[in-house]
Structure formats: structure tokens, C-alpha cells
Amino acid sequence: MFLMTLAKPRSFAPILLAVAIAGCFSARGLFGQNQPPSTQFTTPAIAWNPTQPEIQPPLNVDRDPVPSPGQPAAAATPVPPPLTKGGAAPLEKNQNGMYVYRTNVDEVLLNCTVIDKAGRIVTDLKPDDFRVWEDGVPEHINSVEHDDLPVSMGILIDNSGSMRDKRAAVNEAAMNFLKDSNPADRSFIVNFSDRAYLDQGFTSSLVSLGHGLSRFDSRGTTALYDAVAASADELARNGKRRSQVLLIVTDGADNASELTLQQAVRRVQNLGGPVVYSIGLDYDVPREEASQARSALETLSGDTGGIAYFPSSLANINRIAAEMANAIREQYVIDYHSSKPFSEGGYRTVHVEVSAPHHGRLFVRTIRGYYAKQNNQSPGVQQAAR
């Protein structure tokens, strides 16, 4: 198993990097670090399964070897689950990070973005315009909603050496993206190179998020897949919004992860989301590496219902950031009844089409499939995408 170092704001306390305490961990943690006795965490000695969320310490407490001044460990505060539209029965978050209704039907929720042939987002569609197939079988749609609902979001910025001259522009674009997003969004910041650092936990404060973005020291290699899996786990554990998003900004191919691309994608899918949006700054990268990096980002985004962007220069990154913020805020949520019980488990492919003659040909961005989860107490709503 491997140990991934996670640091709190590094400007407040010395951080010991890559220090392993014998016996502290018996399984590899994607976000992990040595801890004082009061918060030390040990995982059970079990076989590592990259498709399951790993048991890890909470990331909203200080786990530095010496507690940072003014950063005491805080007890977790229970947060009530969100209510459904109209104040109906609350959603409940299960151990896999998925929200489920306590109902007697097998339902699936899909987040979808619809664009026309010119690439413009379409926002005036009606429920009757949508059609859904699961494993090739047409399904009954219960409802289609189009609301600007707040999301839980992780922002992952490549902090490897090749990003040194790009970080100022990337940080500016990230802040503009946050300003254009729903003010009620709750986001966290991860700076990653060969290790991932949670430099700002969940917050709606633009000031705090800006501080998190500024805590970087561009050097080292790129462990993108590990950072994605760790951030998906963080969203599953601590994200309080039904819709969840990861935004990745990187300029090269992964060259340091313990996980493979396929394992990272499976981890995200097995957690029931999130939607991955990515920006590949590969315009100055050798062709072979750029091709590998593009393929990885297209897979991460395409398989989860997101979008991968590849600007030709840093001058275009602010425009792309604004487009992403708009796409996230203008999603449709489709609620449909699955004709195959969740108790059968397994992976199900999903296909969505939209027909609105006054718009011409339309394209739908959503997940390609999901893993059905059996609820041991009662069937519930399957959160297929965030």
C-alpha cells in the first residue's frame, strides 16, 4: 500500500513530507499523513480494492505532526440531509457517498447538459423532449427539472514543475470560475504533484478558496489519477450537495500515480459520481505526451458526463472557465424508474436523447453508465451522476 501526503495550509506550520510512521497505516491512503496520537488513524489489514472508497481520516481536521497555530482539530458537526424539491422526504447519504430516498421504487437521477450543433447550451426544453434508455431498454421518466442548484465541488490544480509559469493565469481563471458559479456552492482546493495537498477544505468563501489556490510550489511529477480518486473520496465523505463536480487543470500526462486511469475512473463511477470537467494545457507539451494526456482527460470527463477542454494558449483559459461555470449551472436533472431492480447490481449503460424540432439536432452530455447499488433496508433513488 502507498502513503499519500496531505497537508493543511503550509504557510502556518512546518510540514513533514513523505514521513511514514511504522504501524500507522496498513493500507495505502490517497490523502494521508502522519498524525499526533489524538488523531492517529489506522486502517484494517485488508486487501486493497481500488473500486471501493478507502477508510481514511476526516480531512477537515488538522493532521500535521504539530498542530498549526489557530487551527485546532474540530469535531465533525452533523449536517442534515438536503430536502427534495417542495420539502418532500429528505435525501439520505449512504456509506458509498450516494444520496437515496427512502422509497419503494428503483429510481435513477441523471445530470445532463444539452447543447445544440453550434455548441450553445440549451435551457428551454420540456420533460416530453427527453428519452432515456438503460442497457438498451426504454425507461419511464418521472420528472425533468432545470434548476440552478448549488453543488459540492473539488478544484484540482496541477502543481508539478512544468506548471510554474502557468500558475498565475490558472489561479486567476479559477477565481473567475468560482465567481461565476452559484454563490452557495461549497468547494475545496487540491494542489497536486507527486502528492496531493488539501490546501483548503469545503467552503463558500472566495477569500479562503483564493488562499488555497495560492499555496503552491510548482515542482515534482504528476500523480493525476491518485489525486482524482482521493478527491472523489473527499466528495463522497464530506460533500453535502446532491450534485458534485471535480474540476481538473493540468498540463501533462500522469507519470507518478499508483492507480491506473481505469482504476481512477472505476473509483469515481463506483462512488456514484462526480461529474469531471477538465482543462488540458498541453499546447507546449511534446506530441506523444500531449496525446496521452488528452486521452486520459477525455476519458475522465466523458465517462462521467463532463467536458474536457484543450485551449491553444493561456489566453483562452478565462473564456473556458466561464463556459464551464455556465454548463454546471444549466444542467437538467432527469429522474427515471429503472426497469431492472437495483438488487441485481452490476453496471448499467445509460443513453439519453433529446428531440425538440425548433432547436434542430441536439446533443446530451451525461454519464455513460453507473453501478447499481443494493440498499439493504429498502430500495432507493440511485444517484447515477452528480
C-alpha positions in Angstrom: 0.0 0.0 0.0 1.2 3.6 -0.5 1.1 6.7 1.6 -0.1 10.0 0.0 0.9 13.1 1.9 -1.9 15.6 2.7 -1.0 19.0 4.2 -3.1 21.7 5.7 -2.1 25.3 4.8 1.6 25.0 4.6 2.2 28.7 5.4 1.2 28.2 9.1 3.2 25.2 10.2 6.2 23.1 9.0 5.0 20.1 7.1 6.9 16.8 7.1 6.7 15.4 3.7 6.6 11.6 2.9 7.3 10.6 6.5 6.0 7.1 7.3 5.3 6.1 10.9 5.7 2.3 11.3 2.4 0.7 12.0 0.3 3.8 11.4 -1.1 2.6 8.1 -1.5 -1.0 6.9 -3.4 0.2 3.7 -2.5 2.9 1.2 -4.2 6.2 1.6 -4.6 8.6 -1.2 -5.0 11.6 1.2 -2.9 10.6 4.2 -0.3 11.9 6.6 1.4 11.2 9.9 -0.8 12.2 12.8 -0.4 13.1 16.5 -1.7 10.4 18.9 -5.0 12.1 19.4 -5.9 11.8 15.7 -3.9 8.9 14.6 -5.8 6.6 12.2 -5.1 3.0 11.3 -6.7 1.1 8.5 -7.5 -2.6 8.9 -5.2 -5.0 7.2 -7.4 -6.0 4.3 -6.7 -6.4 0.6 -6.8 -3.1 -1.2 -9.7 -2.7 -3.7 -9.4 0.4 -5.9 -13.1 0.3 -6.8 -14.1 0.9 -3.2 -13.7 4.1 -1.1 -10.8 3.7 1.3 -11.3 4.1 5.0 -9.4 7.4 5.7 -9.2 10.0 8.4 -11.5 13.0 8.0 -9.9 15.8 6.0 -11.5 18.7 7.9 -9.2 18.3 11.0 -5.5 19.2 11.4 -3.3 16.1 10.9 0.1 17.8 10.9 2.7 16.3 13.2 2.4 19.6 15.2 -1.0 21.3 15.2 -0.9 24.5 13.3 -1.4 27.7 15.4 -5.0 28.7 15.3 -6.0 25.5 13.6 -7.3 23.2 16.3 -9.0 20.0 15.4 -12.7 20.4 15.3 -15.3 17.8 16.0 -17.4 17.0 13.0 -20.8 18.7 13.0 -23.7 16.6 11.7 -25.3 18.3 8.7 -28.9 17.4 7.9 -29.5 15.9 4.5 -30.9 18.2 1.8 -34.7 18.2 1.2 -36.2 17.3 -2.1 -38.0 20.0 -4.1 -41.1 21.1 -2.3 -39.9 19.9 1.1 -40.6 16.2 0.5 -38.8 13.4 2.2 -35.1 14.1 2.8 -32.3 12.5 0.8 -30.1 10.3 2.9 -26.4 9.8 2.2 -25.3 6.1 2.4 -21.9 4.6 3.1 -20.9 4.8 -0.6 -21.5 8.5 -0.7 -24.7 8.3 -2.7 -27.9 10.1 -1.8 -31.0 7.9 -1.7 -34.7 8.5 -1.0 -36.3 6.0 1.3 -39.0 4.9 -1.1 -40.2 1.7 -2.6 -39.1 2.2 -6.2 -35.8 1.9 -8.1 -35.1 5.3 -9.4 -32.1 6.9 -11.1 -31.1 10.6 -11.2 -29.1 11.8 -14.2 -27.5 15.2 -14.5 -27.5 16.3 -18.2 -26.2 19.2 -20.2 -27.8 19.8 -23.6 -26.1 21.7 -26.4 -27.0 22.5 -30.0 -24.9 21.9 -33.1 -23.2 25.3 -32.5 -22.1 24.2 -29.1 -24.5 26.5 -27.2 -26.2 25.3 -24.0 -30.0 24.8 -24.4 -32.1 25.7 -21.4 -35.8 25.8 -22.6 -36.5 22.1 -23.0 -39.6 20.3 -21.7 -39.8 17.0 -20.0 -41.5 15.4 -23.0 -38.4 16.3 -25.1 -36.3 13.7 -23.3 -35.9 9.9 -23.8 -33.8 7.6 -21.7 -32.5 4.0 -22.3 -30.8 1.8 -19.8 -29.0 -1.2 -21.2 -30.9 -0.6 -24.4 -34.3 -0.7 -22.8 -36.5 2.5 -22.9 -37.3 3.7 -19.4 -40.1 5.7 -17.9 -39.2 9.3 -16.9 -40.8 10.5 -13.7 -39.6 14.1 -14.0 -37.2 16.5 -15.6 -36.1 19.6 -13.6 -33.9 22.5 -14.7 -32.8 24.5 -11.7 -29.6 26.3 -10.7 -28.9 24.2 -7.7 -25.7 24.6 -5.6 -23.0 21.9 -5.9 -20.2 20.4 -3.9 -17.0 20.8 -5.9 -13.3 19.9 -5.8 -10.8 22.0 -7.7 -7.6 20.1 -8.6 -4.7 22.1 -9.9 -1.5 20.5 -11.2 1.4 21.7 -9.1 4.2 19.9 -11.0 7.3 21.7 -12.2 6.0 22.3 -15.7 3.2 24.4 -14.3 5.4 27.0 -12.8 5.0 29.6 -15.5 1.2 28.9 -15.9 0.0 29.0 -12.3 -0.7 32.8 -12.1 -3.0 32.6 -15.1 -4.6 29.4 -13.9 -5.3 30.8 -10.4 -6.9 33.9 -12.0 -9.1 31.7 -14.2 -10.0 29.5 -11.2 -11.1 32.5 -9.2 -13.2 33.9 -12.1 -14.8 30.4 -12.4 -15.7 30.5 -8.7 -17.1 34.0 -9.0 -19.3 32.9 -12.0 -20.5 29.8 -10.1 -23.5 29.6 -7.7 -22.6 31.6 -4.6 -24.0 28.7 -2.5 -21.6 26.1 -3.9 -19.2 24.6 -1.4 -15.7 23.9 -2.8 -12.3 22.6 -1.8 -8.8 23.1 -3.3 -6.3 20.4 -4.0 -2.8 21.2 -5.3 -1.1 18.1 -6.6 2.2 17.0 -8.0 3.6 13.6 -6.9 1.4 14.0 -3.8 -2.0 15.7 -3.3 -2.4 18.5 -0.8 -5.8 19.6 0.5 -4.9 23.3 0.8 -8.5 24.4 1.5 -11.4 22.3 2.8 -15.0 22.8 1.9 -16.1 26.4 2.0 -18.2 29.0 0.1 -15.7 31.8 1.0 -13.9 33.1 -2.1 -11.2 34.6 0.1 -10.4 31.2 1.7 -10.5 29.5 -1.7 -8.1 32.1 -3.1 -5.7 31.4 -0.2 -5.9 27.7 -1.0 -5.1 28.4 -4.7 -2.1 30.5 -3.7 -0.5 27.7 -1.6 1.6 26.1 -4.3 5.3 25.4 -5.0 5.4 24.0 -8.6 7.9 21.1 -8.7 8.0 17.4 -9.0 6.0 14.9 -11.1 2.3 14.5 -11.8 0.1 11.9 -9.9 -3.2 12.9 -11.5 -5.1 9.6 -11.1 -4.3 9.4 -7.4 -5.4 13.0 -6.9 -8.7 12.4 -8.7 -9.5 9.2 -6.7 -8.7 10.9 -3.4 -10.8 14.0 -4.3 -13.7 11.8 -5.3 -13.5 10.1 -1.9 -13.5 13.5 -0.2 -16.6 14.5 -2.1 -18.3 11.2 -1.1 -17.5 11.7 2.6 -18.0 15.4 3.1 -19.9 16.8 0.1 -23.4 17.9 1.3 -24.9 18.9 -2.1 -26.6 16.3 -4.3 -24.8 17.5 -7.4 -21.0 17.0 -7.2 -18.2 18.2 -9.6 -14.5 17.8 -10.0 -12.6 20.4 -12.0 -9.1 19.4 -13.1 -6.4 21.7 -14.6 -3.2 20.0 -15.7 -0.6 20.4 -18.5 0.8 16.9 -18.9 0.3 13.1 -18.7 0.2 11.3 -15.4 3.7 9.9 -14.5 3.6 9.2 -10.8 0.3 7.6 -9.7 -0.1 4.3 -8.0 -3.6 4.0 -9.6 -4.1 3.4 -13.3 -6.5 5.5 -15.4 -9.0 2.7 -15.4 -8.9 2.3 -11.6 -9.4 6.0 -11.1 -12.4 6.1 -13.4 -13.9 3.0 -11.7 -13.4 4.6 -8.3 -15.3 7.7 -9.4 -18.1 5.6 -11.0 -18.4 3.3 -8.0 -18.9 6.3 -5.8 -21.9 7.4 -7.9 -20.2 10.5 -9.4 -18.9 13.2 -9.5 -19.0 14.8 -12.9 -15.5 15.6 -14.1 -14.6 18.8 -16.0 -11.0 19.2 -17.2 -8.7 21.7 -18.8 -5.6 20.3 -20.5 -2.9 23.0 -21.0 -0.9 20.8 -23.4 -0.2 23.3 -26.1 3.5 23.4 -25.3 3.9 19.7 -24.4 5.7 17.1 -26.7 3.2 15.5 -29.1 3.3 12.0 -27.6 2.8 13.2 -24.0 0.1 15.6 -25.1 -1.8 12.8 -26.9 -1.6 10.6 -23.7 -2.7 13.5 -21.5 -5.7 14.3 -23.8 -6.8 10.7 -24.0 -6.8 10.5 -20.1 -8.8 13.7 -19.6 -11.3 12.9 -22.3 -11.9 9.5 -20.6 -12.2 11.0 -17.1 -14.6 13.7 -18.4 -16.5 11.7 -21.0 -17.2 8.7 -18.8 -18.7 10.9 -16.0 -20.8 13.3 -18.1 -18.3 16.2 -18.1 -16.3 18.1 -20.7 -12.6 18.2 -21.5 -11.2 21.5 -22.9 -7.9 22.0 -24.6 -7.1 25.7 -25.1 -4.5 26.7 -27.6 -2.9 29.1 -25.2 -3.4 30.6 -21.7 -5.2 33.5 -23.3 -8.3 31.3 -23.7 -8.5 29.8 -20.2 -10.7 32.6 -18.8 -13.3 32.1 -21.5 -13.3 28.3 -20.9 -13.7 28.8 -17.1 -16.8 31.0 -17.8 -18.2 28.4 -20.1 -17.7 25.6 -17.5 -19.4 27.6 -14.8 -22.4 28.2 -17.0 -22.5 24.5 -18.0 -22.6 23.4 -14.4 -25.4 25.9 -13.5 -27.5 25.0 -16.5 -28.0 21.2 -16.0 -31.2 19.2 -16.3 -31.9 16.5 -13.7 -33.8 13.5 -15.0 -35.5 11.2 -12.6 -36.4 7.8 -14.1 -37.6 4.5 -12.9 -35.2 1.6 -13.7 -36.9 -1.5 -15.1 -34.1 -3.6 -13.7 -34.1 -3.8 -9.8 -31.0 -2.5 -8.0 -30.9 -5.8 -6.2 -29.4 -7.3 -9.4 -26.4 -5.0 -9.0 -23.9 -4.6 -11.9 -23.0 -1.9 -14.4 -25.8 -0.4 -16.5 -25.2 1.7 -19.6 -27.3 4.9 -20.0 -28.3 6.7 -23.2 -30.3 10.0 -23.3 -31.7 11.7 -26.4 -33.5 15.0 -26.8 -35.9 15.9 -29.6 -37.0 19.5 -29.9 -37.7 20.4 -33.6 -37.4 24.1 -33.1 -33.8 23.6 -32.0 -32.6 21.2 -34.7 -30.2 18.5 -33.7 -29.3 18.4 -30.0 -26.6 16.6 -28.1 -26.7 15.4 -24.5 -23.8 15.2 -22.1 -24.3 12.8 -19.3 -22.7 9.7 -17.8 -22.2 6.6 -20.0 -23.4 4.3 -17.2 -23.5 3.6 -13.5 -23.1 0.8 -10.9 -26.3 -0.2 -9.3 -26.2 -0.3 -5.5 -28.4 -2.6 -3.5 -29.9 -0.9 -0.4 -30.1 -3.5 2.4 -33.0 -1.7 4.1 -35.2 -0.7 1.1 -34.7 0.3 -2.5 -34.0 4.0 -3.2 -33.0 6.6 -5.7 -29.7 5.7 -7.4 -27.6 8.9 -7.8 -26.1 8.0 -11.1 -24.4 11.3 -11.8 -23.6 14.5 -9.9 
